[in-house]
Amino acid sequence: EATKNLVTGMKQGNFKIVLAALNIAIESMKEFGPKHVQYKQITAVMPTLFNHKKGEVRESVQQLACEMYGFVGPAFHEQVKNFKGMRSATLEAIATAFESVNAGG
């Protein structure tokens, strides 16, 4: 239920609400991990967030992706590579960011 509400916030038009939802998701992932934060629901909205017009949103979703990668590992990276509509520069930036994370999985 909580994850569903976060995803709803991430779909809002107001970027401040999107940022707040992302920040809560990042902190929740840090504190509780994927057993309690249903990351697959969040993963569904990530491609849109990676292409968001506001740089703050793109930075926050990348930080969230790094948190998820830390728990899930290479399987999550494979998911990210298959996101539709992702720019190659964005995918390269994500891959570089993942290199600095100790991957779980």
DAMOHU-V157536 format. One record per helix or strand of 2 or more residues. SS is the DSSP state (H for helix, E for strand). FROM is the first residue (numbers start at 1). TO is the last residue. If there is no record, write none. Layout:
[[SS & FROM & TO] [SS & FROM & TO]]
This chain:
[[H & 2 & 10] [H & 15 & 32] [H & 39 & 50] [H & 55 & 72] [H & 74 & 81] [H & 88 & 99]]
